[in-house]
Amino acid sequence: MRKIAAVLVVAMLAFVLAGCGGGTDETATTETPAVDAPAPAVAVPVAVTDRSQIESGFPAQFPAIESTTMPTALQSKLDAKRPLLIYFYDSTLPESAIVRTEIDVVLSDNRGLIDLVTFDLGAKKAGAYTEGALLGAVLASELNADRPPYIILVDSKQNITWRFRGYVDRDVIDREVLRATE
């Protein structure tokens, strides 16, 4: 009991001297008995991954495509200077359906702000690609949309503000749609 009291007195004196500024610059070391205390819980940081494309060279002017006829649906939206989401997909790929669901949620939240033009690059009729699929493939090639699913956002000034290949989360799409419609 005396040892515990002595340790407490020494510890209190060390705190009083350190608090008053007395003593030397060195901290006084006192031996205190080891106590088995549970270690505090360590917070594990949550990893957040932003899979949006690293921007380089955006916004870029929408190219003047002269090597092929521009699809009427796309040309009318460009002429009207409406913000536009162009979606190249392949209906045979499950990933395309998932991305389309994400796009539909974003478009329903931003109804009236942006128009959607889609091109099914995998559409077949009687075993052969349809005319729309072939026209979409040529346009995709002109716009460097190398494989579906591929999203291109165009603002009202006909600048490509964002493009992305593959799966993308609705939060990223929503952020980019809002940026393109500013």
TAZI-V323136 format. One record per residue. N is the residue number from 0. RES is the residue in three letters. OMEGA is omega in radians with two decimals (999 if undefined). D_CENTER is the distance of its C-alpha to the mean C-alpha in Angstrom with 2 decimals. Layout:
# TAZI-V323136
N;RES;OMEGA;D_CENTER, N;RES;OMEGA;D_CENTER
This chain:
# TAZI-V323136
0;MET;3.14;62.93, 1;ARG;-3.13;64.26, 2;LYS;-3.14;61.63, 3;ILE;3.12;58.81, 4;ALA;-3.14;60.48, 5;ALA;3.13;61.01, 6;VAL;3.12;57.38, 7;LEU;3.13;56.29, 8;VAL;3.14;58.78, 9;VAL;-3.14;57.64, 10;ALA;3.12;53.96, 11;MET;3.09;54.81, 12;LEU;3.13;56.86, 13;ALA;3.11;54.03, 14;PHE;3.14;51.68, 15;VAL;-3.14;54.37, 16;LEU;3.13;55.12, 17;ALA;-3.13;51.48, 18;GLY;-3.13;50.92, 19;CYS;-3.13;54.07, 20;GLY;3.14;53.36, 21;GLY;3.11;56.43, 22;GLY;-3.11;56.81, 23;THR;3.13;55.50, 24;ASP;3.14;52.06, 25;GLU;3.11;51.76, 26;THR;-3.13;50.43, 27;ALA;3.11;52.96, 28;THR;3.09;52.23, 29;THR;3.12;53.53, 30;GLU;3.09;53.55, 31;THR;-3.13;52.13, 32;PRO;3.13;52.34, 33;ALA;-3.14;49.29, 34;VAL;3.10;47.65, 35;ASP;3.12;45.48, 36;ALA;3.12;42.59, 37;PRO;3.14;39.39, 38;ALA;3.13;36.49, 39;PRO;-3.14;33.81, 40;ALA;3.13;30.66, 41;VAL;3.13;27.84, 42;ALA;3.12;24.42, 43;VAL;-3.13;21.88, 44;PRO;3.13;18.60, 45;VAL;-3.14;15.57, 46;ALA;3.10;13.10, 47;VAL;-3.12;9.46, 48;THR;3.05;7.26, 49;ASP;-3.07;3.96, 50;ARG;3.12;4.63, 51;SER;-3.07;4.18, 52;GLN;3.07;7.88, 53;ILE;-3.05;10.00, 54;GLU;3.03;11.77, 55;SER;3.10;15.42, 56;GLY;3.10;18.00, 57;PHE;-0.03;16.13, 58;PRO;3.10;17.60, 59;ALA;-3.13;20.05, 60;GLN;3.08;22.92, 61;PHE;-3.03;22.91, 62;PRO;3.03;25.56, 63;ALA;-3.06;29.03, 64;ILE;-3.10;29.61, 65;GLU;-3.08;33.34, 66;SER;3.14;33.77, 67;THR;3.09;33.16, 68;THR;3.10;33.44, 69;MET;3.08;30.35, 70;PRO;-3.05;29.81, 71;THR;-3.13;31.36, 72;ALA;-3.14;28.49, 73;LEU;-3.10;26.13, 74;GLN;3.14;28.88, 75;SER;3.10;29.85, 76;LYS;3.11;26.37, 77;LEU;3.13;26.23, 78;ASP;3.13;29.79, 79;ALA;-3.13;29.04, 80;LYS;3.09;26.30, 81;ARG;2.99;23.85, 82;PRO;-2.91;20.05, 83;LEU;2.98;19.14, 84;LEU;3.11;16.58, 85;ILE;-3.07;18.14, 86;TYR;3.04;17.39, 87;PHE;-3.11;19.26, 88;TYR;3.07;19.76, 89;ASP;-3.06;22.50, 90;SER;3.12;24.04, 91;THR;-3.13;25.35, 92;LEU;3.13;22.00, 93;PRO;3.14;20.70, 94;GLU;3.12;17.07, 95;SER;3.12;17.63, 96;ALA;3.13;18.86, 97;ILE;3.12;15.91, 98;VAL;3.13;13.49, 99;ARG;3.08;16.22, 100;THR;3.11;16.29, 101;GLU;3.13;12.67, 102;ILE;-3.11;13.63, 103;ASP;3.11;16.89, 104;VAL;-3.14;15.57, 105;VAL;-3.13;13.57, 106;LEU;3.10;16.72, 107;SER;3.08;19.02, 108;ASP;-3.09;17.40, 109;ASN;-3.08;17.69, 110;ARG;3.10;20.99, 111;GLY;-3.13;22.90, 112;LEU;-3.02;20.29, 113;ILE;3.11;19.18, 114;ASP;-3.12;21.01, 115;LEU;3.00;20.08, 116;VAL;-3.09;21.92, 117;THR;3.08;21.67, 118;PHE;3.11;23.45, 119;ASP;-3.09;24.44, 120;LEU;-3.11;25.19, 121;GLY;-3.09;26.84, 122;ALA;3.13;29.25, 123;LYS;3.07;32.77, 124;LYS;-3.10;36.12, 125;ALA;3.07;39.14, 126;GLY;3.14;37.35, 127;ALA;3.11;36.49, 128;TYR;3.14;33.32, 129;THR;3.13;33.62, 130;GLU;3.10;34.04, 131;GLY;3.11;30.71, 132;ALA;3.13;28.97, 133;LEU;3.10;30.86, 134;LEU;3.09;30.15, 135;GLY;3.12;26.42, 136;ALA;3.11;26.55, 137;VAL;3.12;28.36, 138;LEU;3.11;25.91, 139;ALA;3.11;22.94, 140;SER;3.12;24.95, 141;GLU;-3.11;25.62, 142;LEU;-3.14;21.96, 143;ASN;3.02;21.07, 144;ALA;-2.90;19.07, 145;ASP;3.07;20.41, 146;ARG;-3.11;19.65, 147;PRO;-0.11;18.36, 148;PRO;-3.07;16.06, 149;TYR;-3.12;14.91, 150;ILE;3.02;13.43, 151;ILE;3.08;14.78, 152;LEU;-3.13;14.61, 153;VAL;3.13;17.88, 154;ASP;-3.07;18.94, 155;SER;3.10;22.52, 156;LYS;-3.12;23.79, 157;GLN;3.02;22.99, 158;ASN;3.02;20.40, 159;ILE;-3.09;17.48, 160;THR;-3.09;14.58, 161;TRP;3.04;11.74, 162;ARG;-3.12;12.06, 163;PHE;3.10;10.39, 164;ARG;3.07;12.52, 165;GLY;-3.12;12.37, 166;TYR;3.05;10.53, 167;VAL;-3.10;7.19, 168;ASP;-3.11;6.58, 169;ARG;3.12;8.39, 170;ASP;3.11;6.61, 171;VAL;3.10;4.04, 172;ILE;-3.13;7.51, 173;ASP;3.12;9.37, 174;ARG;-3.10;8.13, 175;GLU;3.07;8.99, 176;VAL;3.11;12.08, 177;LEU;3.11;13.25, 178;ARG;-3.13;13.08, 179;ALA;-3.09;15.01, 180;THR;3.13;17.49, 181;GLU;999;18.38
